[in-house]
Amino acid sequence: MQTDVKLADFESILKEVPERLPVIVDGTSNLEIFFKYKGQVIDIADLSLKKSKGTITDEQLDKEIRQRLKSCLFSGEYVALFLGGEIDFNLIKFLSNFKWFEKSSFFKLKNLLSKDYLVKHEILKKDEDKDVLGNKGFWQPNEKTRLCVIFTTTYKFMSEIKVNFSNDYFEFFLVKD
């Protein structure tokens, strides 16, 4: 099942604290503009391509994704895991390569907003637990942070996309304008 939304209503979807992570299919590509001004994009598709070409090591990839995620969680921004038009991309399989990823808990926003969870799963390393002034032990995730997955393709590919995304963890939205 999917929910059709207008681009203008997109931010209200992100502001909610959903039980399941929003997966947004945007054939308009306008969400890229939204995230340029109101959030950050972690371009998973691009990083995956770099890994397959050998221009980035597994260690560099792990650090890049973890650092970007940690930065977004601290600043309270909207975060998009961007998969572009890669309709057969298996995000769970990709993230399973990292020791900090746990499928049953990672996609629950309440966990990502818990410092204890972030430290336990080493998304936030103990030596990184500092506030902006460098005070140890005072790093905190910002409760305004929201996470989603974005595909830039048309609705015709919705069934192909859903193959790699369990309904237990994800809720699907289709941007229509």
C-alpha positions as CSV (number, residue, x, y, z in Angstrom):
1,M,0.0,0.0,0.0
2,Q,1.1,3.5,-0.7
3,T,-0.1,7.0,0.1
4,D,-0.2,9.7,-2.6
5,V,1.0,13.1,-1.4
6,K,1.5,16.5,-2.8
7,L,4.9,18.0,-2.6
8,A,3.5,20.8,-0.5
9,D,2.4,18.3,2.1
10,F,5.7,16.5,2.3
11,E,7.1,18.4,5.2
12,S,4.1,17.6,7.4
13,I,4.7,13.8,6.7
14,L,8.3,14.2,7.9
15,K,7.4,16.1,11.0
16,E,5.3,13.2,12.3
17,V,7.1,10.5,14.2
18,P,6.1,7.5,12.1
19,E,6.2,3.9,13.2
20,R,7.8,3.0,9.9
21,L,10.4,4.9,7.9
22,P,8.9,6.9,5.0
23,V,10.0,5.7,1.5
24,I,9.2,8.4,-0.9
25,V,9.0,7.9,-4.7
26,D,9.3,11.3,-6.3
27,G,9.0,11.4,-10.1
28,T,9.2,15.2,-10.0
29,S,12.7,15.4,-8.5
30,N,11.6,18.4,-6.6
31,L,12.4,16.9,-3.2
32,E,16.1,17.4,-4.0
33,I,15.4,21.2,-3.9
34,F,13.5,20.7,-0.6
35,F,16.5,18.9,1.0
36,K,19.0,21.4,-0.4
37,Y,17.4,24.1,1.9
38,K,15.8,22.1,4.7
39,G,18.0,19.1,5.2
40,Q,20.7,16.9,4.0
41,V,21.0,14.1,1.5
42,I,23.2,11.1,2.1
43,D,23.6,9.8,-1.5
44,I,23.7,6.1,-0.9
45,A,23.4,5.4,-4.6
46,D,26.5,7.4,-5.3
47,L,28.5,5.9,-2.4
48,S,27.5,2.4,-3.5
49,L,28.7,3.2,-7.0
50,K,32.0,4.5,-5.6
51,K,32.4,1.3,-3.6
52,S,31.7,-0.9,-6.6
53,K,34.3,1.0,-8.7
54,G,36.9,0.7,-5.9
55,T,37.3,4.5,-5.5
56,I,36.3,4.2,-1.8
57,T,37.2,1.5,0.7
58,D,34.8,-0.3,3.0
59,E,36.3,1.6,5.9
60,Q,35.9,5.0,4.2
61,L,32.3,4.2,3.2
62,D,31.4,3.2,6.7
63,K,33.0,6.3,8.1
64,E,31.3,8.6,5.5
65,I,27.8,7.3,6.1
66,R,28.2,7.2,9.9
67,Q,29.6,10.7,10.1
68,R,27.0,12.2,7.8
69,L,24.2,10.4,9.8
70,K,25.7,11.6,13.1
71,S,26.0,15.1,11.9
72,C,22.4,15.2,10.7
73,L,21.2,13.7,14.0
74,F,23.0,16.4,15.9
75,S,21.8,19.3,13.9
76,G,18.2,18.2,13.8
77,E,17.8,18.3,10.1
78,Y,15.7,16.3,7.7
79,V,17.8,13.4,6.4
80,A,17.2,11.7,3.1
81,L,18.9,8.4,2.3
82,F,18.9,9.0,-1.5
83,L,18.7,6.1,-3.8
84,G,18.1,8.0,-7.1
85,G,16.5,5.9,-9.8
86,E,18.1,2.6,-8.5
87,I,14.7,0.8,-8.2
88,D,16.3,-2.5,-7.4
89,F,18.6,-1.2,-4.7
90,N,18.4,-3.3,-1.5
91,L,19.1,-0.8,1.2
92,I,18.9,-3.3,4.0
93,K,21.5,-5.6,2.3
94,F,23.7,-2.6,1.7
95,L,23.6,-1.3,5.3
96,S,24.1,-4.8,6.6
97,N,27.7,-4.5,5.7
98,F,28.2,-2.1,8.6
99,K,28.6,-3.4,12.1
100,W,26.5,-0.5,13.5
101,F,23.5,-1.5,11.5
102,E,20.8,-3.6,13.1
103,K,17.8,-4.2,10.8
104,S,15.3,-4.7,13.6
105,S,16.1,-1.4,15.3
106,F,17.8,1.0,13.0
107,F,14.8,2.2,11.1
108,K,12.9,3.2,14.2
109,L,13.3,6.9,14.7
110,K,13.1,6.7,18.5
111,N,16.3,4.6,18.4
112,L,18.1,7.0,16.2
113,L,17.2,9.8,18.6
114,S,18.5,7.9,21.6
115,K,22.1,8.6,22.5
116,D,22.3,5.3,24.3
117,Y,21.3,3.4,21.2
118,L,23.8,5.4,19.0
119,V,26.7,4.6,21.4
120,K,25.7,1.0,21.8
121,H,25.7,0.4,18.1
122,E,28.8,2.6,17.6
123,I,27.1,5.1,15.3
124,L,28.4,7.6,17.9
125,K,31.9,6.5,19.1
126,K,32.7,7.2,22.7
127,D,35.6,9.6,21.7
128,E,33.1,11.6,19.5
129,D,30.7,12.1,22.4
130,K,31.4,15.9,22.7
131,D,29.2,18.9,22.4
132,V,30.1,21.9,20.1
133,L,32.4,23.3,22.8
134,G,34.3,20.0,23.1
135,N,32.8,19.0,26.5
136,K,33.0,15.2,26.7
137,G,29.7,13.3,27.3
138,F,27.4,16.0,26.1
139,W,26.6,15.1,22.5
140,Q,22.9,14.7,22.1
141,P,20.8,13.9,19.0
142,N,18.3,16.6,18.1
143,E,14.7,15.4,18.5
144,K,13.7,17.4,15.3
145,T,15.7,15.1,13.1
146,R,13.6,13.1,10.7
147,L,14.8,10.3,8.3
148,C,13.4,9.1,5.0
149,V,14.4,7.2,1.9
150,I,14.0,8.8,-1.5
151,F,13.8,7.4,-5.0
152,T,13.6,9.7,-8.0
153,T,11.6,7.7,-10.4
154,T,8.0,7.4,-11.5
155,Y,5.1,5.6,-9.9
156,K,5.3,2.8,-12.6
157,F,8.2,1.3,-10.6
158,M,6.6,1.3,-7.2
159,S,6.0,-2.5,-7.2
160,E,9.7,-3.1,-8.1
161,I,10.9,-0.8,-5.3
162,K,8.7,-2.5,-2.7
163,V,10.3,-5.9,-3.4
164,N,13.4,-4.8,-1.4
165,F,11.5,-3.0,1.4
166,S,9.6,-4.9,4.1
167,N,6.4,-3.4,5.2
168,D,7.5,-4.0,8.8
169,Y,10.0,-1.1,8.6
170,F,8.8,1.1,5.8
171,E,5.8,3.1,4.7
172,F,5.5,4.1,1.0
173,F,4.6,7.6,-0.3
174,L,4.2,8.7,-3.9
175,V,4.7,12.4,-4.6
176,K,2.1,13.6,-7.0
177,D,1.9,17.2,-8.3
